[in-house]
Amino acid sequence: MPTGAVRELVTNAEKPGEEGSAVTEMQFALLSRLAEVDYPCGARLLHKHLEAAGFAVSEASVSRVLLDLDEAGLTSRAGSKGRSITDAGRQLVRAIRDSRDRDAELARALDINTIEQVFDLLHARRAVESEAARAAAERITESELVELRALLEQHRHHLESGSVGRQCAQMFHRVLMQFSGNPLLITLGNTILSDQLDYLEGVLDVVTALRGSADESPNDHAVILDALAARDPDAAERAMRAHLSRLIGDLKDFAATDNTPVLSRVLRMMQG
C-alpha cells in the first residue's frame, strides 16, 4: 500500500464508525484482534471474537470485511491459516488508540468541578489568548475589525438594557482566536473556549456582578480592539493578558472572602 494512502487512512480513521471515517467499528475490532495475537486468524475465529464483543454479524459478513481489509492493505492472507495484520494495519490501530486516549484525556481535563480547576482554565486561557491577540494584530483585516466592533457594541447594548450579553462576550474571544490565523492557537482555542465550558461564563458573570465589575469586560475588549486596529502586537497581547488577569483577580478575591462554598454551589448549578 502506498505510504501516502496509509497516511490518509491514519488521518481519517481516528474515530471509527463516524461519518467520513476510513474504518468502521467492526473493522477496527478485527484489526485490533489481529494486532493483539501473534498468529493468523480465520473468519470463523474472528467471528467468535466479534460475537463475544457484542457484534451481531454473520461469519460470511466477516469474510467480506476481511476481503475489504485485504484490498486496503491492512491485512494479508496467510495461506489457509487466515489473515495477519500488515504494518499499515498496525499503524492504523495505533493511531486510533492514541486518538481515543487523547480524547479521553481531554474530556477529563474539561470536566471542571472545582474552583481550582476554574483557575487552571483561566490561566490556560490567558496564555493562549494573549498569544492569539498578538498574532491577530499582525494580520487582522478591516472587515475583521468591523466584526469585532459589532460584537463589542452588542455586548454594551445588552449591558445597558439590563442583560448580561454573555454570548457576545464569548463570541468576541472565539472570533478573535480565529483571526489569529495560527492553526495551533486556533485548535487550542477551540478547546479552552469550547461550548462544553459555556457554563463557566455563568460563574464569572455571578462573580463580576457581585463585585460590581460586570461593566468592565466591554471596556477591556475595547482596549484590545484599539490595539488590534493599531496593528500593535505588544499592546494587543498586554490588553488581553490584563483582561484575563482581571477576571482571575476578581475570582480570587471573591473566593478569598469566605465565598468558596458559594462559588462551588454556583458551579454545580451552572453545570446542571
Stockholm file with secondary structure:
# STOCKHOLM 1.0

chainA/1-272         MPTGAVRELVTNAEKPGEEGSAVTEMQFALLSRLAEVDYPCGARLLHKHLEAAGFAVSEASVSRVLLDLDEAGLTSRAGSKGRSITDAGRQLVRAIRDSRDRDAELARALDINTIEQVFDLLHARRAVESEAARAAAERITESELVELRALLEQHRHHLESGSVGRQCAQMFHRVLMQFSGNPLLITLGNTILSDQLDYLEGVLDVVTALRGSADESPNDHAVILDALAARDPDAAERAMRAHLSRLIGDLKDFAATDNTPVLSRVLRMMQG
#=GR chainA/1-272 SS CCHHHHHHHHHHCSSTTSTTCSSCHHHHHHHHHHHHCSSCBCHHHHHHHHHHTTCCCCHHHHHHHHHHHHHTTSEEECGGGCEEECHHHHHHHHHHHHHHHHHHHHHHHTCCCSHHHHHHHHHHHHHHHHHHHHHHHTTCCHHHHHHHHHHHHHHHHHHHTTSCCHHHHHHHHHHHHHHTCCHHHHHHHHHHTCGGGHHHHHHHHHHHHHHTCTTHHHHHHHHHHHHHHTTCHHHHHHHHHHHHHHHHHHHHHHIIIIIHHHHHHHHHHHHC
#=GC SS_cons         CCHHHHHHHHHHCSSTTSTTCSSCHHHHHHHHHHHHCSSCBCHHHHHHHHHHTTCCCCHHHHHHHHHHHHHTTSEEECGGGCEEECHHHHHHHHHHHHHHHHHHHHHHHTCCCSHHHHHHHHHHHHHHHHHHHHHHHTTCCHHHHHHHHHHHHHHHHHHHTTSCCHHHHHHHHHHHHHHTCCHHHHHHHHHHTCGGGHHHHHHHHHHHHHHTCTTHHHHHHHHHHHHHHTTCHHHHHHHHHHHHHHHHHHHHHHIIIIIHHHHHHHHHHHHC
//
